[in-house]
Amino acid sequence: MVRGAGSTAILLFASLASCGSAKPRTDADVSSRLFPEAHRPVAPIVSSRFSTEEDRDRIREAGTVMDKAGIARGMTVADIGAGEGYYTVRLAQRVGKSGRVLAEDIVPAVRDTLAERATRERLDNVSVRLGSPADPKLPANSFDRVFMVHMYHEIAAPYEFLWRLRPSLRNGGRIVLVDADRPTSQHGTPPALLDCEMRAVGYTRVTRMTLRAADAYLALYEAAGPRPAPETIVPCTMAGTAG
């Protein structure tokens, strides 16, 4: 009896020691099933173009957004949902040769077209890659700004996407988000809903301003406090309240 009890104690101690020395799980080990679903419609991807570049330049869209976002030479910026590269090209010019722009899209054909444009226009400080719907797969601690322009309403798993994006921001890094003030089913995101979803994943809004384009607004966010555990994230209602 004593020998059996001793064997049990040894096995228990070994088990506890093994648990204590286990490595922390990485983000790749975190299952998508742990994240809540969005309690609002998700707009379909209908085009890689929001408007013509000429029309957007006429109202200084990119210039205004980059100014308000504090884009400067030498910065490293991600352009998520880059489409045909309206912002990618202008960001590359603004950050200069000492800066970097990572342009990403989840549609392979769009990604390929943008890569061809970057090569044709000799944008040597631009890298183009394919992202995924729920995970931008950005390198950690790498970006001063992450742009998401007229695409947030197309993200089917916003809580997972924002959670996995967060480690990519450098200290003081910001998400730069442009969208339209209308329902997500109509290719926009109401500002109160956006604030709620961002807050649920641990971001705080720095500023928000209207843009000259119809219904458009710009919002800047920073990471605040610890990143929440996926299973503790409370989804938002369409009215922009948690619960």
C-alpha positions, -999 to +999 in steps of 0.1 A: +000+000+000+028+024+009+047+017-023+016+022-044+009+056-027+045+066-033+042+058-070+010+078-073+027+108-056+056+106-080+034+105-110+013+134-097+044+155-090+058+147-125+025+158-140+024+191-122+060+198-131+052+192-167+023+216-166+044+242-150+071+240-176+047+240-206+053+269-230+026+295-233+004+290-264+010+312-294-017+331-313-016+304-340-028+279-313-058+300-305-089+286-321-113+307-341-141+290-322-132+310-291-142+344-307-178+357-307-196+362-340-205+397-352-241+405-343-246+425-375-246+419-413-214+416-432-211+434-465-200+413-495-168+422-514-181+437-546-152+456-560-115+464-554-123+500-562-141+524-539-141+553-564-118+567-591-084+579-580-090+612-598-122+618-578-106+609-546-076+631-552-099+660-562-111+662-526-076+654-512-089+622-495-055+605-491-037+637-483-061+646-456-062+611-441-024+608-441-020+643-426-045+635-398-028+601-392+006+617-389+022+597-417+059+608-420+091+598-437+106+566-424+074+551-410+063+515-416+027+512-426+003+484-435-025+489-460-051+462-453-076+456-480-054+476-504-075+469-535-060+486-566-035+505-544-049+540-541-035+544-506-006+521-512+009+543-538+004+575-519+017+560-486+048+548-504+055+584-516+049+599-482+071+575-461+099+577-487+128+554-493+135+550-456+100+538-449+081+507-458+045+499-469+030+464-467+000+462-489-024+433-484-056+419-499-074+386-495-084+382-532-055+366-551-063+383-584-064+417-567-031+410-549-015+401-582-027+432-600-014+454-572+019+436-572+022+443-609+014+480-603+040+483-576+066+468-600+055+490-629+056+522-609+089+511-593+076+513-557+107+497-542+095+504-506+063+484-511+057+447-504+025+430-515+011+399-499-021+378-496-039+381-463-067+359-449-103+369-439-099+364-401-061+371-397-040+397-414-009+377-404+012+407-398+046+405-381+047+415-345+058+449-333+063+461-369+039+489-378+035+526-369+001+527-387-023+501-400-047+515-426-082+499-432-100+520-458-136+513-468-132+476-460-140+471-423-176+463-430-165+434-451-147+416-423-168+386-413-149+380-380-141+414-367-132+404-331-108+377-342-093+399-369-087+429-346-074+406-318-048+390-342-039+423-357-031+440-324+004+426-317+016+440-350+014+476-337+045+492-324+045+512-292+023+543-301+011+526-333-024+534-345-051+519-366-063+543-393-098+535-403-120+551-430-156+541-435-190+555-443-216+563-416-243+539-427-253+503-419-229+475-426-254+460-450-249+492-471-211+491-471-205+513-441-200+511-403-219+533-379-193+551-357-209+539-324-208+503-336-171+507-347-162+522-313-179+493-295-162+466-316-128+482-312-133+487-275-143+450-271-108+440-283-089+465-263-086+496-285-095+532-276-104+559-300-080+588-303-100+610-327-128+609-353-136+634-380-158+636-410-143+636-445-155+654-477-166+622-494-203+614-488-210+599-454-172+592-449-153+596-417-118+589-403-112+573-369-079+566-352-074+539-326-047+528-302-043+497-282-051+502-245-044+479-217-039+441-220-053+422-249-085+404-237-087+366-238-109+357-268-135+339-247-141+371-226-149+393-256-185+406-254-199+412-289-217+444-297-253+450-308-261+468-340-269+499-319-232+499-308-236+486-272-220+456-257-241+426-249 
